[in-house]
Each structure stands twice: as C-alpha cells, then as structure tokens.
Amino acid sequence: MAIDRGVIVDVGDIAVVLNTTDSSLVKLLERRFLRFLNPSADPAFQFDITIVPEGRFADMDLTVQSKGGRWIMQRGDFYAEWSVSERRGHIWQTLNPYAIDSILRIVHTLVLSTQGGFLLHASSAVRGGRAFLFTGPSGSGKSTIVGLAPDDVTVLTDEISYLRRRADGYVAYGTPFAGELGDVGAPVSAPVGALFRLGQAADNRHDRLDVGQAVQTLMRNILFFAAEPQMVEPVLDTACDFASRVPAYALFFAPDRRVWTTIG
C-alpha cells in the first residue's frame, strides 16, 4: 500500500505540509520549492493531494470563495477545499507545479490578512540588513532592478514579496514565487527599510510619497483573491498601517547598476 509522503514548504515562517502518494509529484515539489523545504518545521496547515488526469476540470479562470466554513479554490488545473479551523485541506490537481504554487499564494494571502501581513506584487532585496521593496505595474522594472543588484545584495524575490507585521515594524521574507528571473528567492528575512514605486527615466532619482500615495500604491499591488468584505477590510487597515510606518518613494531609474547607489 502506498504511504503518504509529506513535503513541508516553509514560507514566511508559516509551514505547510503537502501529503501525496505520487512519487512524481514529490520529485516535482522538491525541485520547485527546493530552497524553502523545511522537514523539521511544525506545519501550520496540511493538504492531501490527489493527482487527476488532464481535462478533469473545466477550463476556467481562478475562483476563490468561502462556503460553510471552508475555502473553495478552483481553476482549470485544480480544485481544492481548505478548512482554516481544521488546519487541513484536500487538493485535486493535474501533475504540474503551477497548481500548488497558486494554492500556496492563496493560502498565504488568507492567513496573512488576519495577522497584519500581505503578499505584494513587488520584487525585493536585502542590503545592509534592511529589505527594500520595488513595486509597480508590469514593465516598470521590478525584475530589472533586482537583476542589476550588486554582490552585497541578497534577492528575496523578483515577483511576489512577503510582508508580515512585527511589534517594531514590518519584515520581508524571501519567497519561491518567482517571475522572469526564475528561482531567485532566498529563504531569509529582514526588516523593511523602504518601499519604492518604480518608473523608468534617463537618470536616477527618488521623490518621497505621502501616506495617501503610499496606500494607493500598495492597494494597487497587494495580491488578494477573496471578495468577502470581512477579509478585505483588514488588508486595507494593514496597508494604512504599513504606509504610516515605512517610508515610500517614487523611484525613477535608468536600467544600469548606478541605481543602487541611491538605494540603502
């Protein structure tokens, strides 16, 4: 009889164990989340995964909704149910790494919304013991700016930044949720030093944003998949708190390493 094998993925100090009897999926998960595997972590949640054939689900866009105390998540390649109170869920998916990647993003957004944190569509990196966030619309240079980082910079992510509130401020964590640069995230963390809203220009400069501008920037770029008002309101409250504590700037930069002389 096949025995479940748990793969523990630890992002932002919130570990999730993924149980499966499919050896191909185990190898896929271990390869996809290599830097974020933590077999000794105490899992906050666990999911049992069943592999299903291609074409099992209708070709549909992602939907996330709460029903009877359970979260229902579905897309063309997966269907998942998750009970927060039971700390357990089940995933039915085709054999691919993208389903789990998406489900983990959703799960972390829901958990963070109750803990004073959020996922931000932003690249981020650590320099001199502080984390710097770079956000903006597609094409603004999020991947470019961390790709230009000098050797004394540790890249946390080029795609999705992970923020949690602590007593003395906010901390950014590395994530496996990569963008154009691939698997570049490092499993480290640092207090947030500044947020930069990116724009491209011939020369490098940055201008301070006021709190209102910072909140608008955050709300345009925070990832959140649920529509329930009781879940959305805490995210806005957290964005306002973040903007009141963390300095934010509009950073205009040329695509070369000189931009890092103005950061940190």
N, C-alpha and C positions, 0 to 999 in steps of 0.2 A: 504494500500500500504506500502511495506517495505521502511524504511528510512535508508539512508547510515549512518553508524556509523564509525567515524574516530578514528583510533588508532595511536597516534603520538609517533614514536620511535626516540629518540634523541641520536645520537652517534657522538662524536667529535664536539659538538655544531652545528651539521647540522641535523635539524629535518625533518623527512619525515612522512607525514600522509598517512595512509593506509585505504582507504574507502571500506567498504563492507556491504552488506545487509545480509550476512550469519552469524548468531549468533554463530555457531560452530567455524567458523574461528576467530571471535572476541575473543572468550574464548581462543583459541589456541594461538593467537598472544599476548594476555595479559599475558598468562602464560610463553610463550617463551621469551618475552622481558621485563619481569616484572621490573627489576631494571632500565631499560632505557626508561620507559614510561614517557612522559612529556606533559600532556594535555594543559599546558599553553604556550608551545613553539610556536614561529611563524615559520611554516613549510617553508623550502626552496623548497620542491617539494611535490607532492602528486601523489598517484597511486590509481586508481579504480580497484578493484579486483573482478573477476568473477570466481566462482568455477565451474569446469567442471568435468565430470566423468573420472574415471580411464581408461586408454587406449585411451584417446582422441588424444594424441600426439604420434608420432613415437618414439620408443626407440632410443635416440640419445645422443651423448656427447654434452657438453655445447658449444654453439657458441655465439659470440658477434660481431656485425658488425654495421657499420653506413650506413644508406640508406636515402637519401633525407632529411637530417637534423634530422633524428630520429635514435635512437639506437634500434636495434632489438636484443633481448636476448631470447634464447630458449634452452630447454633441454627436456628430456623425461617426465618431470612432469610439465613444464610450457612453456608459450610463452608470451613475454612481449614486448611492444613498449613504448619508452620514448623520449619525446621531451625536450631537455635542455632549449631551448628558451621559450617554453610554460610553463615550470616547471611542466609538467604533463605527466602521462603515464597510461597505462592500462595493467593489468596482467590477463591472463587466466591460472589457475592452478588447480591441483588436491588438495584435502583437506589434506595438510601436512605442517609442519613448515619449511621444508628444502628449498622449493622454495623461500619463502620470504627471508630467511637467505641468500641464494645465490644471489638473486637480489639486496639486500641491499649491499652486499660486492661489487658487480659490480658497482653499482651506486656510492658508496663512492670512489672507485678507480678512476672512471672517473672524479668526481668532484675534488678530491684532486690533480689530475695530473695537473690541471690548477691553483692550489692555493699553490703550493710548499709543497705538502704532499704526503703520500703514506701509504698503508697497507703493513705490513711486516709479513712474516711467522715467528713469534717470540713470546715467552712469555715475559711478562714484569711485573714489580712490583715497588712500590714506597717505599723508605726508607729514612728517614731524609729529606723529602721534595724534593727528586730527583727521577726520574724514571730511571730504568735500564732495558735494553733490552737483551734478550738471544735468539740467532738465531742459525740455523744450520740445517742440513738435518734430516729427520725422524730418530728417535732413538738416537739423540745426547744428549737428556736430557732436552728439553725445559719444558715439563710438570713436570719432576722430580725436577728441581731446584726451581720452584715456589712452588711445593708441600712440599719442605723442608724449606720454608721460616719461620723465627721466628715470634713471635706475633707482633713485631713492624713493620712488612711489610704488605702493602696492595697490593694484587694481582690485576693487571689491566686485565690480560688475560693469559691463558695458551696456546693460539693458534695463534691469529691474533692481532698484535699490530697496533695501530692507531697513526700516526705521522702527525703533522702539523707544518709548519714554522711560527714563530712569529718574530717580529723585533729583539729580543735579543736571538734568538736560536730556538730550536725545543721543542715541547710539546708532551707528550704521553698521550693518553686518554684511559680509560677503554672501553672495548667492550663486547657485548653479544656473540661474535663469539668464542665459546668455543671448546676445544679439549677433551683430555682424562679425565680431571678433572671435566667436566660438566660446569654448570653455575657458574663460579667463578669470573667473571669480575665485578669490582666495578665502578660505574659511577663517577669517579674522574679523575683529571689530574695533571700533574707535569712536570716541565722542565726536559729534558733528560740529565742525568749525564754521561752515558757511554753505549756503545754497546759491547756485548760480543759474540764472535763466540765460540760455545761450542764444547768440546771434552772430552771424559772420560779418567780418569787416576787413578792411585793408590793414588796420593796425589794432593793437590790443588795448582795451580799456574796460573798466567796470564802474557802473554807477549804482549807488545804493537804492534799493527798492523800499518803499514804506510797507508797513504791516499789511495794509489792504492789498497792495500789489502782490506781496508775497503769498497771501492767502489765495488770491485768484490764480496765481501760477501753480500753487500746489493742487488746487481743486481741478484744474485742467489736466493734471498729470497723475493724480492718485489713481491706482488701479482699484476698482471695486465692482463686483459682479452682481450684488444683490440690490433689489429695488425697495425693500421694506424700509419705511421711514425710521423705524426704531433702530435699524442698523446704519442708516446713512447719517443720521444726526450726530452720533458720536465721532464719526470721521471728520465732519466739519468742525466740531469742537476741538479735535486734536490738531487739525490744520491751523486753526486760530492760535492755539497754544504754541505750536511749533514756530509759527511766524513771529510770535512775540518774544521768543527766546533765542532764535537762531538768526544771525544776520543774513540778509538776502541781497543779491546784486544782479543787475543785468550785465552780463559779460559778453563783450563783442571781441572777437578774436580772429586772427589770421591763422590758417592751418599750418603752423610750424611750432617747434618746441619753445619758442620765445614766450608763448602764452603762459607757460608755467612759472615764469619769473614774476608774474602778477598774482599767483595763487599761493596761499600759505605763507 
